[in-house]
Amino acid sequence: QKMEFSRSSNTFDLDGMSITLNGTFEVKDGETPVTFSSKTDTDKIIDVVKTMVEDYNAMVTEIKNAYSTLPAQKSSGAYYEPLTDKDMEGMSESAIAAYEEKAKQGLLFGDSDLSALYSRLLNAVSMTGSDGAALKAAGITTAYNNGLTTLTLDESALRATLETDPDKVRDIFSKSTESGASSNGLMQALKTPLDLYGKTKGGKGILVEKAGSPLASSTLYSNTIQKQLDALDEQIQKWQDKMSDQIDRYTAKFSALEQLVSEMNSQSSYFAGLMGGY
């Protein structure tokens, strides 16, 4: 395609593509026009993929640890219960913090939602067939260690594929069935479960509905766990009211009994006086 243009800089954008020329050119009449070809910015792409792999591994590690870590136990075998105000009397701030850290351990042990999310994320990256081969060519494979599956990145393999077949890398990451592809690429495969569990706009994700999210402020005050806490607070208040009523009833009875005892003592003294002190 023939194009004529001039630029004041050797770096410019052309149809959404950033172009940097390595030299200056001046074409005179009768001379061969300047030609150039585009080249993928492999370093930038590798950095993005590396960051994505690191973020994925950090996410699945935290999810797996959350639902597989057992609650902490004391040497006596008892679990760490929340501290009351009386318990904290005489404890240092560091001791309180250390205790509460132990008390929080394993709170999500066995959580079915987190377990299901981990399984869906694992399925998303465990591609087979031609997709699995394309993902491997892009330098990404899975690694299993101590019950946890993470991603590994071979930067050399990714760089080589970017140099020889950048479209293959593009497709294995960005293709989707919504755009007419026969299967989803890695990013769409991950987006589906992440939206299902973590979506904060429109229909909320499963975990957002369950526990709320700072990214959807309204859910912090209206979620499944908060409703359960509100119900417990209501029950606590109800039983506190009942206890208060019982205390009032017993106080009234003891006051009446005390009055009767006082009257009996007075009558006993009166009778003793009538009988000459006997």
KELUM-342961 format. One record per residue (C-alpha): residue number from 0; z, x, y. Coordinates in steps of 0.2 Angstrom, whole numbers. Each point is the difference from the previous one (the first is absolute). Example, Ala and Ser with C-alpha at 12.3 -4.5 7.8 and 13.67 -1.06 7.14 Angstrom:
@resi->0	c3->39	c1->62	c2->-22
@resi->1	c3->-3	c1->6	c2->17
END
This chain:
@resi->0	c3->0	c1->0	c2->0
@resi->1	c3->-5	c1->7	c2->17
@resi->2	c3->13	c1->0	c2->13
@resi->3	c3->0	c1->8	c2->18
@resi->4	c3->16	c1->2	c2->9
@resi->5	c3->11	c1->12	c2->9
@resi->6	c3->18	c1->3	c2->1
@resi->7	c3->12	c1->11	c2->11
@resi->8	c3->10	c1->4	c2->-15
@resi->9	c3->-4	c1->6	c2->-18
@resi->10	c3->12	c1->-13	c2->-7
@resi->11	c3->-4	c1->-19	c2->1
@resi->12	c3->0	c1->-16	c2->-9
@resi->13	c3->-16	c1->-7	c2->-7
@resi->14	c3->0	c1->-18	c2->-8
@resi->15	c3->19	c1->3	c2->-5
@resi->16	c3->-3	c1->17	c2->-7
@resi->17	c3->8	c1->15	c2->9
@resi->18	c3->-12	c1->14	c2->2
@resi->19	c3->3	c1->18	c2->5
@resi->20	c3->-14	c1->12	c2->2
@resi->21	c3->2	c1->18	c2->-3
@resi->22	c3->-11	c1->6	c2->13
@resi->23	c3->-11	c1->-5	c2->15
@resi->24	c3->-19	c1->-4	c2->-1
@resi->25	c3->-14	c1->-1	c2->11
@resi->26	c3->-17	c1->-6	c2->-7
@resi->27	c3->-15	c1->4	c2->10
@resi->28	c3->-18	c1->-8	c2->-2
@resi->29	c3->-8	c1->6	c2->-16
@resi->30	c3->16	c1->6	c2->-8
@resi->31	c3->8	c1->-7	c2->-16
@resi->32	c3->13	c1->-13	c2->4
@resi->33	c3->18	c1->3	c2->-4
@resi->34	c3->6	c1->-8	c2->-16
@resi->35	c3->17	c1->-2	c2->-7
@resi->36	c3->9	c1->-8	c2->-14
@resi->37	c3->17	c1->-8	c2->-1
@resi->38	c3->15	c1->7	c2->-10
@resi->39	c3->16	c1->-9	c2->-6
@resi->40	c3->16	c1->6	c2->9
@resi->41	c3->8	c1->5	c2->-17
@resi->42	c3->16	c1->7	c2->7
@resi->43	c3->4	c1->-16	c2->10
@resi->44	c3->-4	c1->-11	c2->-16
@resi->45	c3->11	c1->11	c2->-11
@resi->46	c3->14	c1->-1	c2->12
@resi->47	c3->-1	c1->-19	c2->0
@resi->48	c3->-1	c1->-1	c2->-19
@resi->49	c3->15	c1->13	c2->-2
@resi->50	c3->11	c1->-11	c2->12
@resi->51	c3->-5	c1->-16	c2->-10
@resi->52	c3->5	c1->8	c2->-16
@resi->53	c3->16	c1->7	c2->7
@resi->54	c3->5	c1->-18	c2->7
@resi->55	c3->-5	c1->-8	c2->-16
@resi->56	c3->11	c1->12	c2->-10
@resi->57	c3->15	c1->-2	c2->12
@resi->58	c3->-2	c1->-19	c2->-1
@resi->59	c3->-1	c1->-2	c2->-19
@resi->60	c3->15	c1->13	c2->-2
@resi->61	c3->11	c1->-11	c2->11
@resi->62	c3->-5	c1->-16	c2->-8
@resi->63	c3->3	c1->7	c2->-18
@resi->64	c3->17	c1->8	c2->5
@resi->65	c3->5	c1->-16	c2->8
@resi->66	c3->-1	c1->-11	c2->-15
@resi->67	c3->4	c1->13	c2->-14
@resi->68	c3->15	c1->8	c2->8
@resi->69	c3->16	c1->-6	c2->-8
@resi->70	c3->15	c1->-5	c2->11
@resi->71	c3->13	c1->14	c2->2
@resi->72	c3->16	c1->0	c2->-10
@resi->73	c3->17	c1->8	c2->4
@resi->74	c3->8	c1->11	c2->-13
@resi->75	c3->10	c1->-15	c2->-6
@resi->76	c3->-16	c1->-9	c2->-4
@resi->77	c3->2	c1->-13	c2->14
@resi->78	c3->-14	c1->-3	c2->12
@resi->79	c3->1	c1->4	c2->19
@resi->80	c3->4	c1->-17	c2->8
@resi->81	c3->-2	c1->-2	c2->19
@resi->82	c3->15	c1->6	c2->10
@resi->83	c3->11	c1->-12	c2->9
@resi->84	c3->9	c1->3	c2->17
@resi->85	c3->16	c1->4	c2->-10
@resi->86	c3->-9	c1->12	c2->-11
@resi->87	c3->-7	c1->10	c2->15
@resi->88	c3->17	c1->2	c2->8
@resi->89	c3->4	c1->19	c2->-1
@resi->90	c3->-17	c1->5	c2->-6
@resi->91	c3->-11	c1->12	c2->10
@resi->92	c3->-17	c1->-5	c2->7
@resi->93	c3->-8	c1->12	c2->-12
@resi->94	c3->10	c1->-6	c2->-15
@resi->95	c3->-5	c1->-18	c2->5
@resi->96	c3->-19	c1->5	c2->1
@resi->97	c3->1	c1->9	c2->-16
@resi->98	c3->8	c1->-15	c2->-9
@resi->99	c3->-13	c1->-12	c2->7
@resi->100	c3->-14	c1->11	c2->-5
@resi->101	c3->6	c1->-1	c2->-18
@resi->102	c3->3	c1->-19	c2->2
@resi->103	c3->-18	c1->-3	c2->5
@resi->104	c3->-7	c1->10	c2->-14
@resi->105	c3->-9	c1->-11	c2->-13
@resi->106	c3->0	c1->-16	c2->10
@resi->107	c3->-18	c1->-3	c2->-5
@resi->108	c3->2	c1->5	c2->-18
@resi->109	c3->-11	c1->-10	c2->-11
@resi->110	c3->-9	c1->-9	c2->15
@resi->111	c3->-15	c1->-9	c2->-8
@resi->112	c3->-10	c1->-1	c2->16
@resi->113	c3->1	c1->19	c2->3
@resi->114	c3->-4	c1->3	c2->-18
@resi->115	c3->-15	c1->-11	c2->1
@resi->116	c3->-6	c1->8	c2->16
@resi->117	c3->1	c1->17	c2->-8
@resi->118	c3->-10	c1->-6	c2->-15
@resi->119	c3->-13	c1->-7	c2->11
@resi->120	c3->-2	c1->16	c2->10
@resi->121	c3->-1	c1->10	c2->-16
@resi->122	c3->-14	c1->-11	c2->-6
@resi->123	c3->-9	c1->2	c2->17
@resi->124	c3->-1	c1->19	c2->-2
@resi->125	c3->-3	c1->1	c2->-19
@resi->126	c3->-19	c1->-3	c2->1
@resi->127	c3->-11	c1->2	c2->-15
@resi->128	c3->-18	c1->1	c2->-4
@resi->129	c3->-12	c1->5	c2->14
@resi->130	c3->13	c1->-3	c2->13
@resi->131	c3->13	c1->11	c2->-8
@resi->132	c3->-14	c1->14	c2->-1
@resi->133	c3->-4	c1->-2	c2->18
@resi->134	c3->19	c1->0	c2->5
@resi->135	c3->2	c1->16	c2->-10
@resi->136	c3->-16	c1->8	c2->8
@resi->137	c3->9	c1->-4	c2->16
@resi->138	c3->14	c1->11	c2->-6
@resi->139	c3->13	c1->-14	c2->-3
@resi->140	c3->8	c1->-2	c2->-17
@resi->141	c3->17	c1->-7	c2->-6
@resi->142	c3->15	c1->10	c2->-6
@resi->143	c3->14	c1->-7	c2->-10
@resi->144	c3->17	c1->8	c2->0
@resi->145	c3->18	c1->-6	c2->-4
@resi->146	c3->-6	c1->-19	c2->0
@resi->147	c3->-9	c1->1	c2->16
@resi->148	c3->-19	c1->1	c2->3
@resi->149	c3->-7	c1->8	c2->16
@resi->150	c3->-16	c1->6	c2->7
@resi->151	c3->-6	c1->18	c2->1
@resi->152	c3->-14	c1->6	c2->11
@resi->153	c3->-12	c1->14	c2->-5
@resi->154	c3->-6	c1->5	c2->18
@resi->155	c3->-13	c1->12	c2->-7
@resi->156	c3->-8	c1->-14	c2->-11
@resi->157	c3->1	c1->-12	c2->15
@resi->158	c3->-8	c1->13	c2->11
@resi->159	c3->-14	c1->3	c2->-12
@resi->160	c3->-4	c1->-18	c2->-2
@resi->161	c3->0	c1->-3	c2->19
@resi->162	c3->-13	c1->14	c2->1
@resi->163	c3->-11	c1->-6	c2->-13
@resi->164	c3->2	c1->-19	c2->-1
@resi->165	c3->10	c1->-7	c2->14
@resi->166	c3->-6	c1->-18	c2->-4
@resi->167	c3->9	c1->1	c2->-16
@resi->168	c3->17	c1->4	c2->9
@resi->169	c3->-3	c1->-13	c2->12
@resi->170	c3->-3	c1->-14	c2->-13
@resi->171	c3->14	c1->5	c2->-11
@resi->172	c3->12	c1->-2	c2->15
@resi->173	c3->-8	c1->-14	c2->10
@resi->174	c3->-10	c1->-12	c2->-11
@resi->175	c3->6	c1->-18	c2->-3
@resi->176	c3->-6	c1->-15	c2->-10
@resi->177	c3->1	c1->-10	c2->16
@resi->178	c3->-14	c1->11	c2->6
@resi->179	c3->-10	c1->-2	c2->-15
@resi->180	c3->5	c1->14	c2->-11
@resi->181	c3->4	c1->-2	c2->-19
@resi->182	c3->17	c1->7	c2->2
@resi->183	c3->13	c1->5	c2->14
@resi->184	c3->2	c1->17	c2->6
@resi->185	c3->17	c1->9	c2->1
@resi->186	c3->5	c1->-7	c2->17
@resi->187	c3->-5	c1->-18	c2->-3
@resi->188	c3->9	c1->2	c2->-17
@resi->189	c3->16	c1->5	c2->8
@resi->190	c3->-2	c1->-12	c2->14
@resi->191	c3->1	c1->-15	c2->-11
@resi->192	c3->17	c1->3	c2->-7
@resi->193	c3->7	c1->7	c2->16
@resi->194	c3->-6	c1->-16	c2->9
@resi->195	c3->7	c1->-11	c2->-14
@resi->196	c3->18	c1->8	c2->2
@resi->197	c3->0	c1->7	c2->18
@resi->198	c3->-11	c1->-11	c2->11
@resi->199	c3->9	c1->-4	c2->16
@resi->200	c3->-13	c1->-10	c2->9
@resi->201	c3->-6	c1->-17	c2->-5
@resi->202	c3->6	c1->-4	c2->-18
@resi->203	c3->14	c1->12	c2->-2
@resi->204	c3->1	c1->12	c2->-15
@resi->205	c3->13	c1->-3	c2->-14
@resi->206	c3->12	c1->13	c2->5
@resi->207	c3->-1	c1->-5	c2->18
@resi->208	c3->4	c1->-18	c2->-5
@resi->209	c3->14	c1->7	c2->-10
@resi->210	c3->8	c1->12	c2->12
@resi->211	c3->-9	c1->-1	c2->17
@resi->212	c3->-8	c1->14	c2->9
@resi->213	c3->2	c1->8	c2->18
@resi->214	c3->-19	c1->-2	c2->1
@resi->215	c3->2	c1->-19	c2->-1
@resi->216	c3->16	c1->-3	c2->11
@resi->217	c3->1	c1->-18	c2->-5
@resi->218	c3->2	c1->4	c2->-18
@resi->219	c3->16	c1->10	c2->4
@resi->220	c3->9	c1->-16	c2->3
@resi->221	c3->-9	c1->-11	c2->-13
@resi->222	c3->-2	c1->8	c2->-17
@resi->223	c3->6	c1->-4	c2->-18
@resi->224	c3->14	c1->13	c2->1
@resi->225	c3->6	c1->-6	c2->17
@resi->226	c3->0	c1->-18	c2->-6
@resi->227	c3->11	c1->5	c2->-15
@resi->228	c3->12	c1->9	c2->12
@resi->229	c3->1	c1->-15	c2->11
@resi->230	c3->3	c1->-11	c2->-15
@resi->231	c3->14	c1->12	c2->-5
@resi->232	c3->7	c1->1	c2->18
@resi->233	c3->0	c1->-19	c2->0
@resi->234	c3->9	c1->-1	c2->-17
@resi->235	c3->13	c1->13	c2->6
@resi->236	c3->3	c1->-10	c2->16
@resi->237	c3->2	c1->-16	c2->-11
@resi->238	c3->13	c1->8	c2->-11
@resi->239	c3->9	c1->8	c2->15
@resi->240	c3->1	c1->-18	c2->7
@resi->241	c3->7	c1->-6	c2->-16
@resi->242	c3->13	c1->14	c2->-1
@resi->243	c3->5	c1->-3	c2->18
@resi->244	c3->2	c1->-19	c2->-4
@resi->245	c3->11	c1->5	c2->-15
@resi->246	c3->10	c1->12	c2->10
@resi->247	c3->3	c1->-14	c2->13
@resi->248	c3->5	c1->-12	c2->-14
@resi->249	c3->12	c1->12	c2->-8
@resi->250	c3->7	c1->5	c2->17
@resi->251	c3->4	c1->-18	c2->3
@resi->252	c3->8	c1->-2	c2->-17
@resi->253	c3->11	c1->15	c2->3
@resi->254	c3->5	c1->-6	c2->17
@resi->255	c3->5	c1->-16	c2->-7
@resi->256	c3->9	c1->8	c2->-14
@resi->257	c3->9	c1->12	c2->12
@resi->258	c3->5	c1->-15	c2->11
@resi->259	c3->7	c1->-9	c2->-16
@resi->260	c3->10	c1->16	c2->-5
@resi->261	c3->7	c1->1	c2->18
@resi->262	c3->5	c1->-18	c2->-1
@resi->263	c3->8	c1->2	c2->-17
@resi->264	c3->9	c1->16	c2->6
@resi->265	c3->6	c1->-10	c2->15
@resi->266	c3->6	c1->-15	c2->-11
@resi->267	c3->8	c1->12	c2->-12
@resi->268	c3->10	c1->8	c2->14
@resi->269	c3->5	c1->-18	c2->6
@resi->270	c3->6	c1->-5	c2->-17
@resi->271	c3->10	c1->16	c2->-2
@resi->272	c3->8	c1->-3	c2->17
@resi->273	c3->5	c1->-18	c2->-5
@resi->274	c3->8	c1->7	c2->-16
@resi->275	c3->10	c1->13	c2->9
@resi->276	c3->-11	c1->15	c2->-4
@resi->277	c3->0	c1->-3	c2->-18
END
